[in-house]
Amino acid sequence: MAQKVAVLGTGKIGEALLSGMIRGGWAPADLLVTARRQERADELRARHGVTPVTNLEAAKTADTLILTVKPQDMAALLVELAPHVPADRLVISGAAGIPTSFYEERLAVGTPVVRVMTNTPALVDEAMSVISAGSHATPEHVAHAEEIFGSVGKTLRVPESQQDACTALSGSGPAYFFYLVEAMTDAGILLGLPRDKAHDLIVQSAIGAATMLRDSGEHPVRLRENVTSPAGTTINAIRELENHGVRAALIAALEAARDRSRELASGAKD
């Protein structure tokens, strides 16, 4: 018998996950979704052939529940679900900052919980999803989560104690790159290039650089040094980045993101 998977609170990431699972071989008939608005539920049914249900129906019938609501809405959702989720259901959390213990304390004793932090490149099947097991989750449960999230990109197992750091680096990571591209595009315009040409130059450079990092096996310092000629243009640019404290600013920004992830967890416990 095929396992049923339910995505609760199906937003953009939830829909990307559904789409990836279907491409990966899941039957739409085995995929359930919940949404706040009926129009959204109807849209998901029409677009993917999945079955819209209520949260309670999902809790009673799905073998795996993927909770993708916002962190601030998670406590209320668990109050609704708890009386109806048997202890043999796998619960996968996609909410930033909330530890597996938060779910384990509110669901039936022994409920397996797996925590996953993915990111928006799931929309183009290039996600980085970081996976941690709760105290009752088995290696088989973690492997099942990897199979699901592997349909939209890469997965990585980490101890749950590292999840906040991974949220700062990877969960929020795409935004930093978009911010950098925005700034470089503005610089290109300042240097006299049309916006569309500056954008194309920067995006292709980013894709090429990322591919080299992924495929070459070289340390980023070595790759940077290969572009940095003595007394050349690149070293002058690097000097200005260092003079303006860009490296320190990035470290501080990531620390701030990590701290906010911890705050979200703390707020969820209140």
C-alpha positions, 0 to 999 in steps of 0.5 A: 500500500502506498504511503500518503504524505500530507503537506499542511499549510501549502505555500510556495515552498510546500507547493515546490515540494509537491511538484518535486515529489510528483516529478520524482515518482509520487502519485498525486493521489497519495499527496494531500494538502491543506490551505487556509483559503479554499481558492488556494486548495482548488488551485493546488488540486487543479495544478497538481492533481493532489487532494485538498483536505482539512488539517484533521483529515490529514492527521487521521489519514496521512502516514507522513505529515509535513508542517510548513506553516509559519513558526508563530502559527505552529503552536496553534496547529499542534493544539488542533492536531494533537488529539488526532495524530497517532504515535506512529505518524512521522511528523516533519517540521519545516518551521525555522527555529522550532526544535523537535522537542517542541513537537514531542511535548505536544504530540503523543508520546513516542511520535517521531519528529524530523526537523528540516530547514530548506530554502527557496531554491526548492522552487527550481530544484536546487534547494539545500535541505538540512535534516535532523532527527528528533529523539524518537525518529529512526534512521528510516524516518530520516531516510524518508525525509531525505527522499522527500526533500531530495526531490527538490535538491540536495540534503544534509544530515546535521545534529539538531544543535547545528540547525540554527547555524544552518538556518543562518547560512542556508535557510536565509542564504539565498537572500544574501546572494540576491542582495549582493547581486542587487548591489553589484547591478547598481554598481554596474549602472554607476559604471555606465552599463544598462541594467539588463546587461549588468544583471546578465553579467552578474548572474552568469558570473555567479552561476559560473563561480558556484559551479566551479566551487561545487565541481572543482573541489578547490578551496574558495581562497585558491579560486579567488587567488586564481583571479587575483593578479598582482597589482590588477583590478581584482586585488584593488576591488578586494582591498576596498571590500576589506577596507569597508569591513565586508567580511566582518559585516557578513559574519555579524549578519549570520550571527544575527540570523542565528540569534533570531532563529533561537528567538523564534524557538524561544517564542514558540516555547512561551 
